[in-house]
Each structure stands twice: as C-alpha cells, then as structure tokens.
Amino acid sequence: MKITDIGERGLIDKIADKVCYKNRRVIQGIGDDAAVLSLGKKFLVATTDMLHKKADFPTILTPEDIGWMSVAVNLSDLAAMGAEPLCILMALGLEEDTSFDFFEGIVTGIFECCKKYSLDLVGGDIDKHFELTIVGTALGEAEKVVLQNGASEGDMLCIIGTLGGAAASINLINESAVVVDRLKDLMRAKISVKNPFVREGIILADFATSCIDTSDGFARSIHNIARKSNVGFLIDYDKIPIDPDLASYIDLDVLLYGGGDYGLLFTIKEEDLSEIKKIKELSGKIHVIGTATEEKEIILKNKGKKVTVEDKGYDHMVKT
C-alpha cells in the first residue's frame, strides 16, 4: 500500500491515533485548522502549511504572489480559529538555479502580506531543494477559539467568501490559454489568496459554534464539521455564493469539490445571526446557506432535487 492509497486525511488520522498529549496546556491538537494551547486567560494558536511549486504555484503567479500566498494560507488557518496573528516563521526550499531576482520577489511578497496583516517575520530556514517548497508556521493569540466540533442541530450554516474561483482558475490554466491571457490578473488573485479573512475570523470567535476554512473544498470542509460535530446539513444551492467573476466556468463539481478558495465556513445559533449581521466589518459578507440537521447526511437542494454531497475534495497526496 502506498501513501496515495491512504490519502492525506488517512495519514493524519494514523498520526493522531499515536498521539498522547502530556502537556495539560494542549487544548486542541491534531485535527483542526490549527493547534491550541492555553496560556491562562488567552490561547496560543499555531498552524503550519507547506506549499510546492508543482502543486500550488501555477506559472501565472509572480514571485511576489508566491511569497504573499505562502503567508496568507497560514493566516486563513488562524482566522478559522478566531486568532489574531502574532508572528510567522518561513522555511524556503529553493531550486539550485533560482535567480536572486526571483528569490527577492518571494521575500517581497512575504513582507507585503506580513505588513498588511500586522504579522512579524521572526525566523525560518533556507535550503536547496529539488522543487521550490515553502513552509510557513504562524502563531496567533485569542481570548476565545472556535473549533470544528461545536455545531449542533438547528445551527445556521454560513460562509464568508465565494466558492469555485480558485479551482476554476486552475482548470482554465490547464485547458484554455486564450482565457488565461484575458483573465490572468484576476486568476492570479483567486489562486494566491489576496484577501484572507483575518478580521472576520476574529469577530466570528464570539459567535460561531464551529468554523473551518474552505481551502480543501466546500464538500470536504462541511464534512469535517459534520463528522466532528455529529450532525448533518441541509444546504440550499441557490444560497451558495458562487464566485461572480468566473461563474460561467464553475459547474457543480468545481463548486463542491474544488479547493483553494480560503473562505470561512461556520455555524451559528439563529438568535446570534441577526446580531452578527449588524457588525460593520461583516456587513454584506455573511451568506446563510443551510442548517444543521439530526440526520448524519450532507444534502444539497438543487432545482427541486436533493443530492448527497460526497466527502471528497483537494488531497495533497493525490498526484497533480
């Protein structure tokens, strides 16, 4: 058996089965968007993400895009936990023939993202690698954290952000050079996570019962919440925010199972929904798309029909 037969989630589960947390400060370990440690009145939130040239950096991205994205994906994990970013460490595995200008562009992108989101770059590592590989490890703090296991029957299912744009962009890169040339800058922004929902995630921490980022796809994300919370979901297709810029290239499969959008999928009590919509920073950003159910299925209502949403999405172990 090969690791590709087990898949990313299966490998993570096998590691988690062997873990025994001896430090009483560990509140959440393996299995959420980030780890959580208690620091008394606050929580330390830690996350790490690895990106590769072949799988994550299509050729339309600039070095600056690559640097920015390598920070932003970590910020999205912190946002899903409700944490305010503190600092980040970056490890760069560079190909031997990398030009200094390319390297400098990556570093510029890293610092631009850090500056926008008040994140300090405090260390890291640089090494030679057969493929450009970047690993970010970010730390944040929170007075209250949101996990994936807190949803209950009757909770409203909501999303901040749109779906399908990143996956549609990747598909177009592989299929249509004409469209790529016309929409290159737009697609670069979709893929490189130009707007991680950091502030929104911090606000959600006071209201959401569960939260996850949608980087691995809508279906995989909602199944994670459902499985860990022991609920199901009934979703209204017409309420799902499809990326308006690339809507004509987003079919149902891309919408449900494509990854890379980095929105925030969360549940909230119905009575809290009206309150959170009054908050200026979230005005117009929250889309209510369904409800949590007692039945343990994920059902999508679409044009009078009910479709079962499969538990699949982006998997880092699958060859691209």
N, C-alpha and C positions, 0 to 999 in steps of 0.2 A: 504494500500500500504506500502511495506517495502523499505528500502533504496536500497536493491539489485535490486528492480524493476526499480529504477530510474537510478542507475549506478553512477560511480564516476563523469563523466562529467556533468551529470544532476544535481547532488548535488552541484557541483562547480558553475554551471550556476545559480542555485537558490540563492546561497550566493551572487554572483556577481550582481544579479538583485537588491539586497537590499543595495548595497554599494553606498555611495555618498562621493567622495573624497573631503574633505575640505582643505586639505593641498596642496598648489599650487606646492610644490616640487614633488608631485607624478606624474611621467611621465607615468609609466605603473604599473597598479595594478594587480588584479586577472586576470588570463587567459593566461599568458605566462610562460616560464620556470622559470622566477624569476620576482620580483618586481624591479622597477627602480625609484630612487629619484634623483632629480637634486641637485647638490652641487656647483652650479656655473659653473666652467669650466669643472668639472668632474661629473660623475654619481656614486651614490652608488647603488649597485646591491645586493639584498637579496633573499635568497632562503631557503627552509626547506624541509626535506624529512624524512618520517617515515618508518622504516623497522621492520618487525616482524619475529620471529623465524619460524612459520609455513609457512608463505607465501614467505619469502625471504631468509632464511638461511637453505638450504638443509644440511643433515647430513655430507656430504663430506667436508664441509667447516670447516676450523680450526678456533679457536677463533681469531687468527691474521687476517685471511681472513675476518671475520665478522667486526672487527674493521676497517680494511682498506676500505672495501666496504661502510661502513656507512659514511665515509668521501668522498669517490670517487663519490658517486651518487650526492652529492651536488656540487662537482667540475664540474661535467658534465653539470649541470644546468647553472653554472656561465660561462662555456665555450660556451654554446649555445647563451649566451647574449653578448659574446665578452669581458667578465670581467676578470681582473687579481685578483686572490684570495688574500684576506687580512687575515681573521680570521674565526674561527668556534666555535660554542658552541655545546656541546654534552650532551643530556639527555639520561641516561641509566635506563631502567626499567628492573631490574634483578629478575629472579626467586629465590624463597626462598632457594632452595637447590644448588644454583650456587657455585661452588668451587672457592676459591681465585685464583687458577692457571688459571681457565677459564676466570675469570674477568681480571686478569693480561694480559692474551693473547689478549683480546679485546683491552685493553688500549695500548698494544704494537703495534697492528695493526693501531690504530688511530694515534699514534705518528709517525709511519713509513710513512704513507700516507701524514701527515702534513709536515713532514721533506722533502719529495721528491718534494712537490709542494709549498714549502715556505709559508705554512699556519700556523698561530698561533692558538693554542687552548687557548681560553681566558675565558672559563667558561662553565656552564651547570648545570646538576642536576643528582642526583642518587636516585632511589626509588625502593621499592619492587613491583613486578608486577607478575601477574599470567602467563605471557608469555614474554620471552625475547623480549624487544622492545627498539629500539634505534632511537632517533630523532636528526638529525643534522640541525643546522641553520648556513648557511655560508654567509659571506659578501665579496663582491668584489668591485673593482672600475674600471671604464672605461672612456675613453675620448669620445668614441662613442659606442652606444649599437645597437644590431641587434634584431629586434622583429620578430614575426611570420607573421606579416601582410603586409610585404613590397614587396612581389612578384608581378610581372606584366607579361602580355602576352609576350612571346618571351624569357623570362629569362631561363637560363640553370639550370636544376635541377641536383644537385651534392650531393655526400656523401663522408665523410671521415670515414673509418672504414668498417667492414664487417657486414653481416646480417645472422642471424639464429643460430649462435654458442651457445648463452646462452639458447635459447628456446630448441634447440636440446639436450643440456646437461641436462636440467630439464626433458625432455621426457625420456631420457635414464636412468636417476636415477629411474624413476618410472617404467621402463619397462625391463631393462636389467642389472642385477648385474654383468654379465661377462664383458660387455663393460665398465661399470663404473670402475671396478677393473683395467682394462687395461689402461684406459684414465683418471684416477682420477685427476692427477695433471693438465692436460690440461683443464679439465672441471671446476676445481676449479678456474682457471684463467679466464675462459669465464664468469663465474657467478659473481665473486667478483670484476669485473671492475678494472682490474690491470693497465689499461692504459687510463684513462680519457683524452680526447684531449684538454687539457687546453691551451697549447701554440698555437695550431692550431686555437682554437676559438678566441683567442686574435688577431691573424693575420687576420682572416676572417672578423673581425669587420670593416675593412677599405674597404672591397669589397662586402660582401654579402648583398643582398637585403632582405633576410629573413633567419631565421635559427631556428632549433629545435633539441633537442637530440632525439634519437630513442628508448628511454627506454621503451615506451609503445607500441613499434612495428612500423614497417615501414609504414603500411597502416594507422594506427591512426595518425602517425606523419605527413604524407603527406596530409591527410585530414584536419588536423589542419591548416596547411599553406594555403591550397586551400580555406578553408572556410573563414579564416580571411583576405585573400588577394583578395577574389572574383575572383579566376581563377580556371582552371582545369589543369591537367597534362597528358601528353602522355609519357609513360615510356617504355624503351626497356629492356625486360627481360634479354637479353644476356649481357647487360652492368652492371647489378646489381652485386656487389661484394659479392658473397656467401662465407661464412666462409670456407676456404680451408681445415682446419683441420677436420671438421665434415661434409663436403659437402654431403657425402653419406647418412647422416641421416637428411638432410634438404629438405623436399618437399616444394611445392609451398605454402601450408597453413602455415607451420612453417616460411618460408621466409617472407611472407607478414604480418602475424598476430601474430607471436611470439614476445615477448618483451625481454628486458634485455640486449640489445647489447650496448647501450650508445655510439653510433656513432653520428656524426653531419650531419644532412640533411639540405642542404641550397640551395638557389637560387642566381644566379649571372648574371650580364649582360654579353653577349657573348664577348664583347670587353674587359672586365676585366678578363675573364677566362685565356687568354694567359699570362697576366701579373702575375696573382697569381700563375700560374704553375711554374714560374721562381724562386719563393721564395724557398730557400733551405729547410726550415723546412717543406714545403708542397710537396716537390718533390716526385712524385710517389704515393701520398696519396689520390689525388682527383680523384673520379670516376664520369664521366658525364653520367647520366643515363636517361635523358629525358629533356623535355621542358614544360614550362608553356603555356597553351592554353586559348583561349577565352571561349571555352565550359567548363561548370562547372562540368565535369566528370573527374574521375581518370581512365585512360585507360592503360592497360598493353598489349604491343605487345609481343606475345609469339608464336613462330613457325608458323608465318603467320596468327595467330588468334588474335583478340582483346578481352580482358577480362576486365570487370569492376571490379575495386578494391573496396571492401566494406569498409565502415567506421567502423572498429572494431579493437580491439587489447586488450592488457592487461588492466584489470579493477580491481582496488583494492577492489571493493565492491563485486566481484564475489567470491564465496567460492572456496578455493583451497584444 
